[in-house]
Amino acid sequence: MSNIEKSVDQTKTEEFADKMVGVLNGAALAIMTSIGHRTGLFDSMATMQHASSPQIAEAAGLNERYVREWLGAMVTGGVILHDPKASSYYLPREHAQSLTRAAGPANLANAIQFLPLMGTVEDGIVESFQNGGGVPYSEFGRFHEIMAELSGETVCGALLDVTLPMVAGLIERLGSGISVLDVGCGSGRALNVMAERFPNSRFTGYDFSEEAVGNATAEVTRRGISNISFEVQDVTTFPNNAQFDFITAFDAIHDQANPAAVLSNIAKALADGGVFLMQDIAASSHLHENIQHPFAPFLYTMSTMHCMTVSLALGGEGLGTVWGKELACKMLADAGFTSVDVEQIDGDVFNYYYIARK
């Protein structure tokens, strides 16, 4: 028997094996949770008392056989309660607070959708581990759809009442009329909210994704918003003489191929007295300081499977999701911002809000 085998602590081996069983079951539940969100099962069950599988399927407009098997995963996973005598199922209100659209920003089922999506690009990620490079945005089928929904809950929900008031005097300036740019605007949810609330201001969205800009433009047309426009734009180069009084970037800078150039362009495009508001991941630039972060494994996984790889696919820096506050503040200073305040919203463990001025 080797020295390595002799040194194995059997108790620790079994404890770790139990942990990995938990990982396996948790991953399986993540897939089922995503399905429960997409099909509206959680939303339907939140409005029902104890109900049978056929009743739940009918309420959600779904195939009963699939619903019944899904319920098996949810019951054995401790998400949904089951009464075997009555053959009924029940979603506790306490659980619904983390699983339904009515829960708003607290709806974790929304973010869990990313996990099955990341599985669709695993082959490309493995190849990138072996050969370098990355997986481009075009390979992430539902990414913009999920991000738009998540943005609607997390960014837009707090935008008018909490986020914008962090900047002293901003609400008044927006009401009077200023020019606003959102960098990496995606499907434009945040800009739509601001444009409807502040009709005297002018809003522009930049994103390099034609799909995202197409979705944003279609939504603006549908809603009849006239003080907003979207442009397909590589933000490593801004249009000549572009000037804005207020610039935002919601969870977008760390994805960029050349984030330093983007931040520099933002600083140059900011008019005198203007403000840059950057929402990005609340984390440290140092791994050991993130060990206690409640979502650390998720953040590093998202970085590997999306944020870092889409940057590397463009020959970029691959900054990654967890670039952290220390590096973010340094890069903002290097870009020309002389004042940077970092704020957080109570109850939001995901985001820092950087308020930067030249």
C-alpha positions as CSV (number, residue, x, y, z in Angstrom):
1,M,0.0,0.0,0.0
2,S,1.4,3.4,-1.0
3,N,2.0,6.3,1.5
4,I,-0.7,8.2,-0.3
5,E,-3.3,5.5,0.3
6,K,-2.2,5.1,3.9
7,S,-2.7,8.9,4.5
8,V,-6.3,8.9,3.2
9,D,-8.8,9.9,5.9
10,Q,-11.8,7.7,5.2
11,T,-14.2,10.0,7.1
12,K,-13.1,13.0,5.0
13,T,-13.4,10.8,1.9
14,E,-17.0,9.9,2.7
15,E,-17.9,13.5,3.6
16,F,-16.6,14.8,0.3
17,A,-18.4,12.0,-1.6
18,D,-21.6,13.1,0.2
19,K,-20.9,16.7,-0.9
20,M,-20.5,15.6,-4.5
21,V,-23.8,13.7,-4.3
22,G,-25.3,16.9,-3.2
23,V,-23.7,18.7,-6.2
24,L,-25.1,16.1,-8.5
25,N,-28.6,16.4,-7.1
26,G,-28.4,20.2,-7.0
27,A,-27.4,20.3,-10.6
28,A,-30.3,18.1,-11.6
29,L,-32.7,20.3,-9.6
30,A,-31.3,23.4,-11.4
31,I,-32.4,21.9,-14.7
32,M,-35.8,21.1,-13.4
33,T,-36.0,24.6,-11.8
34,S,-35.3,26.2,-15.1
35,I,-38.0,24.2,-16.7
36,G,-40.4,25.1,-13.9
37,H,-39.7,28.8,-14.5
38,R,-39.9,28.6,-18.3
39,T,-43.2,26.6,-18.3
40,G,-44.8,28.8,-15.7
41,L,-45.3,25.8,-13.3
42,F,-44.0,27.7,-10.3
43,D,-46.3,30.7,-11.1
44,S,-49.3,28.4,-11.5
45,M,-48.7,26.4,-8.3
46,A,-48.2,29.6,-6.3
47,T,-51.8,30.4,-6.9
48,M,-53.1,27.0,-5.9
49,Q,-53.7,25.1,-2.7
50,H,-53.0,21.3,-2.6
51,A,-53.6,20.0,-6.1
52,S,-53.2,16.8,-8.1
53,S,-50.9,16.4,-11.0
54,P,-53.7,16.6,-13.6
55,Q,-55.0,19.8,-11.9
56,I,-51.6,21.4,-12.0
57,A,-51.0,20.4,-15.6
58,E,-54.4,21.8,-16.6
59,A,-53.8,25.1,-14.8
60,A,-50.4,25.5,-16.5
61,G,-51.7,24.3,-19.9
62,L,-49.1,21.5,-20.0
63,N,-48.8,17.7,-20.6
64,E,-49.7,15.9,-17.4
65,R,-47.1,13.1,-17.8
66,Y,-44.2,15.5,-18.0
67,V,-45.6,17.5,-15.1
68,R,-45.9,14.4,-13.0
69,E,-42.3,13.5,-13.5
70,W,-41.2,17.1,-12.9
71,L,-43.1,17.0,-9.6
72,G,-41.1,13.9,-8.7
73,A,-37.9,15.8,-8.9
74,M,-39.3,18.8,-7.1
75,V,-40.7,16.7,-4.2
76,T,-37.6,14.5,-3.7
77,G,-35.5,17.7,-3.9
78,G,-37.5,19.4,-1.1
79,V,-38.9,22.1,-3.3
80,I,-42.5,21.0,-3.4
81,L,-44.5,19.2,-0.7
82,H,-46.4,16.1,-1.4
83,D,-49.4,14.4,0.4
84,P,-49.3,10.7,-0.7
85,K,-52.8,10.0,0.8
86,A,-54.4,12.8,-1.2
87,S,-52.1,12.4,-4.2
88,S,-51.7,16.2,-4.0
89,Y,-48.8,18.7,-4.3
90,Y,-48.2,22.1,-2.8
91,L,-45.6,24.9,-3.3
92,P,-45.1,26.6,0.1
93,R,-45.4,30.3,0.1
94,E,-41.9,30.5,1.6
95,H,-40.5,28.6,-1.4
96,A,-42.5,30.7,-3.9
97,Q,-40.6,33.8,-2.7
98,S,-37.5,32.5,-4.5
99,L,-39.2,30.8,-7.5
100,T,-41.9,32.9,-9.0
101,R,-42.1,35.9,-11.3
102,A,-44.2,37.6,-8.6
103,A,-41.1,37.6,-6.4
104,G,-39.3,40.1,-8.7
105,P,-35.6,40.4,-8.0
106,A,-35.7,37.6,-5.4
107,N,-36.7,35.1,-8.1
108,L,-33.6,32.8,-8.3
109,A,-35.3,30.6,-10.8
110,N,-34.7,33.3,-13.4
111,A,-30.9,33.2,-12.9
112,I,-30.9,29.4,-12.7
113,Q,-31.9,29.4,-16.4
114,F,-28.2,30.2,-17.1
115,L,-27.0,26.8,-16.0
116,P,-28.7,24.6,-18.6
117,L,-27.8,27.3,-21.2
118,M,-24.1,27.0,-20.2
119,G,-24.4,23.3,-20.7
120,T,-25.1,23.8,-24.4
121,V,-21.6,25.3,-25.0
122,E,-19.7,22.8,-22.9
123,D,-18.0,21.2,-25.9
124,G,-16.7,24.6,-27.1
125,I,-15.5,25.5,-23.6
126,V,-13.6,22.1,-23.4
127,E,-12.0,22.8,-26.8
128,S,-11.0,26.3,-25.5
129,F,-9.4,24.7,-22.5
130,Q,-7.3,22.6,-24.8
131,N,-6.6,25.1,-27.6
132,G,-7.2,28.6,-26.2
133,G,-9.6,31.1,-27.8
134,G,-13.2,31.2,-26.7
135,V,-16.9,30.6,-27.5
136,P,-18.6,33.6,-29.2
137,Y,-21.9,35.2,-28.2
138,S,-23.6,33.6,-31.3
139,E,-23.4,30.2,-29.7
140,F,-25.4,31.1,-26.6
141,G,-28.9,30.6,-27.9
142,R,-31.2,32.1,-25.3
143,F,-28.7,34.4,-23.7
144,H,-30.3,37.7,-24.7
145,E,-33.8,36.5,-23.8
146,I,-32.6,35.4,-20.3
147,M,-30.6,38.6,-19.8
148,A,-33.6,40.8,-20.8
149,E,-35.9,39.0,-18.3
150,L,-33.2,39.2,-15.5
151,S,-32.6,42.8,-16.3
152,G,-36.3,43.6,-16.0
153,E,-36.3,42.1,-12.5
154,T,-33.0,43.2,-11.1
155,V,-31.9,46.3,-12.9
156,C,-35.2,47.9,-13.7
157,G,-36.9,47.1,-10.5
158,A,-34.7,49.3,-8.4
159,L,-33.6,51.8,-11.1
160,L,-36.0,54.7,-10.6
161,D,-36.4,54.6,-6.8
162,V,-33.0,53.4,-5.6
163,T,-30.2,53.2,-8.2
164,L,-30.5,56.6,-10.0
165,P,-31.1,58.6,-6.7
166,M,-27.6,57.3,-5.6
167,V,-26.3,60.1,-7.8
168,A,-27.0,63.5,-6.2
169,G,-29.1,65.7,-8.4
170,L,-29.5,63.2,-11.2
171,I,-33.2,62.8,-11.0
172,E,-33.7,66.6,-11.4
173,R,-31.3,66.7,-14.3
174,L,-33.0,63.9,-16.1
175,G,-36.3,65.6,-15.5
176,S,-35.0,68.8,-17.1
177,G,-33.5,67.1,-20.0
178,I,-30.0,65.6,-20.6
179,S,-28.3,63.2,-23.0
180,V,-27.9,59.6,-21.7
181,L,-26.0,56.6,-23.1
182,D,-26.2,53.0,-22.0
183,V,-23.1,50.9,-23.0
184,G,-23.8,47.3,-23.6
185,C,-27.6,48.0,-23.6
186,G,-28.7,44.5,-24.6
187,S,-32.4,44.5,-25.3
188,G,-32.8,48.0,-23.8
189,R,-34.9,47.3,-20.7
190,A,-33.2,49.9,-18.5
191,L,-33.2,52.6,-21.2
192,N,-36.9,52.0,-21.8
193,V,-37.7,52.5,-18.2
194,M,-35.7,55.8,-18.0
195,A,-37.0,57.1,-21.4
196,E,-40.6,56.7,-20.4
197,R,-40.0,58.3,-17.0
198,F,-38.0,61.2,-18.3
199,P,-39.5,62.4,-21.6
200,N,-37.3,65.6,-21.7
201,S,-34.1,63.6,-21.9
202,R,-32.6,61.9,-24.9
203,F,-31.4,58.2,-24.6
204,T,-29.1,56.2,-26.8
205,G,-28.1,52.5,-26.4
206,Y,-24.9,50.9,-27.8
207,D,-24.5,47.2,-28.2
208,F,-22.4,45.2,-30.7
209,S,-25.0,42.5,-31.0
210,E,-27.4,43.0,-33.9
211,E,-29.9,40.6,-32.3
212,A,-30.0,42.6,-29.1
213,V,-30.3,45.9,-30.9
214,G,-33.0,44.5,-33.1
215,N,-35.0,43.3,-30.1
216,A,-34.5,46.7,-28.4
217,T,-35.6,48.7,-31.5
218,A,-38.7,46.5,-32.0
219,E,-39.7,47.0,-28.3
220,V,-39.3,50.8,-28.6
221,T,-41.5,50.8,-31.7
222,R,-44.1,48.6,-30.1
223,R,-44.3,50.9,-27.0
224,G,-44.2,54.1,-29.0
225,I,-41.2,55.6,-27.2
226,S,-39.8,58.5,-29.2
227,N,-36.9,59.8,-27.2
228,I,-34.6,56.8,-27.5
229,S,-32.5,55.1,-30.2
230,F,-30.3,52.0,-30.4
231,E,-27.2,51.5,-32.4
232,V,-25.1,48.5,-33.3
233,Q,-21.7,49.8,-32.1
234,D,-18.3,48.3,-31.2
235,V,-17.7,50.3,-28.0
236,T,-13.9,50.1,-28.4
237,T,-14.5,53.0,-30.7
238,F,-17.1,55.6,-30.1
239,P,-18.6,57.8,-32.9
240,N,-16.6,61.0,-33.3
241,N,-17.5,63.9,-31.0
242,A,-20.1,61.8,-29.1
243,Q,-20.9,63.6,-25.8
244,F,-23.3,62.5,-23.1
245,D,-24.2,64.0,-19.7
246,F,-24.9,60.6,-18.1
247,I,-23.5,57.2,-19.1
248,T,-24.5,53.8,-17.7
249,A,-23.2,50.3,-18.1
250,F,-25.2,47.5,-16.4
251,D,-23.2,44.3,-15.9
252,A,-21.5,44.9,-19.2
253,I,-17.9,46.1,-18.8
254,H,-16.3,42.8,-17.7
255,D,-17.6,41.1,-20.9
256,Q,-15.7,43.4,-23.2
257,A,-12.8,42.3,-25.3
258,N,-10.9,45.5,-24.4
259,P,-12.5,46.9,-21.2
260,A,-9.7,49.4,-20.7
261,A,-10.4,51.0,-24.1
262,V,-14.2,51.0,-23.4
263,L,-13.7,52.8,-20.1
264,S,-11.4,55.3,-21.7
265,N,-14.0,56.0,-24.4
266,I,-16.7,56.4,-21.8
267,A,-14.5,59.0,-20.0
268,K,-13.8,60.9,-23.2
269,A,-17.5,60.9,-24.2
270,L,-18.6,62.2,-20.8
271,A,-19.5,65.9,-20.9
272,D,-18.1,68.3,-18.3
273,G,-20.0,67.7,-15.0
274,G,-21.2,64.3,-16.3
275,V,-21.4,61.0,-14.4
276,F,-20.7,57.4,-15.3
277,L,-22.8,54.8,-13.4
278,M,-21.4,51.3,-13.7
279,Q,-23.2,48.3,-12.2
280,D,-21.0,45.3,-11.9
281,I,-20.4,42.2,-9.8
282,A,-19.9,42.6,-6.1
283,A,-16.7,40.7,-5.5
284,S,-13.0,41.1,-4.6
285,S,-10.2,40.9,-7.2
286,H,-8.6,38.4,-4.8
287,L,-9.8,34.8,-4.8
288,H,-9.3,34.2,-1.1
289,E,-11.5,37.1,-0.3
290,N,-14.4,35.6,-2.3
291,I,-14.4,32.2,-0.6
292,Q,-17.3,33.3,1.7
293,H,-19.2,35.0,-1.1
294,P,-22.6,33.2,-1.1
295,F,-22.6,32.9,-4.9
296,A,-18.9,32.5,-5.6
297,P,-19.0,29.1,-7.4
298,F,-21.8,30.4,-9.6
299,L,-19.9,33.5,-10.4
300,Y,-16.7,31.8,-11.4
301,T,-18.7,29.2,-13.4
302,M,-20.5,32.0,-15.3
303,S,-17.1,33.6,-15.9
304,T,-15.6,30.4,-17.4
305,M,-18.7,29.5,-19.4
306,H,-19.7,32.9,-20.7
307,C,-18.2,36.2,-19.6
308,M,-14.5,35.3,-19.9
309,T,-14.9,33.1,-23.0
310,V,-16.9,35.6,-25.1
311,S,-14.1,38.1,-24.6
312,L,-11.4,35.6,-25.5
313,A,-13.4,34.6,-28.6
314,L,-12.8,38.1,-29.9
315,G,-9.1,38.0,-29.0
316,G,-9.8,40.1,-26.0
317,E,-8.5,40.3,-22.4
318,G,-10.9,37.8,-20.9
319,L,-11.4,40.0,-17.8
320,G,-14.0,37.6,-16.4
321,T,-17.1,38.1,-14.2
322,V,-15.1,38.2,-10.9
323,W,-12.7,41.0,-11.9
324,G,-13.5,42.6,-8.5
325,K,-13.7,46.0,-6.9
326,E,-9.9,46.6,-6.6
327,L,-9.2,46.1,-10.3
328,A,-12.4,47.9,-11.3
329,C,-11.4,51.0,-9.3
330,K,-7.9,50.9,-10.7
331,M,-9.1,50.6,-14.3
332,L,-11.6,53.5,-13.8
333,A,-8.7,55.7,-12.5
334,D,-6.5,54.7,-15.4
335,A,-9.3,55.6,-17.8
336,G,-9.3,59.1,-16.5
337,F,-11.9,59.1,-13.7
338,T,-10.6,61.1,-10.7
339,S,-13.5,60.4,-8.3
340,V,-15.1,56.9,-7.8
341,D,-17.6,56.1,-5.1
342,V,-18.7,52.4,-4.7
343,E,-22.2,51.8,-3.4
344,Q,-24.4,48.8,-2.6
345,I,-28.2,48.3,-2.3
346,D,-29.5,46.7,0.8
347,G,-30.3,43.0,0.1
348,D,-28.4,43.0,-3.2
349,V,-25.3,40.7,-2.8
350,F,-24.7,40.5,-6.5
351,N,-23.8,44.1,-7.5
352,Y,-21.6,47.1,-6.7
353,Y,-22.6,50.5,-8.1
354,Y,-19.6,52.6,-9.2
355,I,-20.3,56.4,-9.5
356,A,-17.4,57.8,-11.4
357,R,-16.6,61.4,-12.4
358,K,-13.7,62.9,-14.3
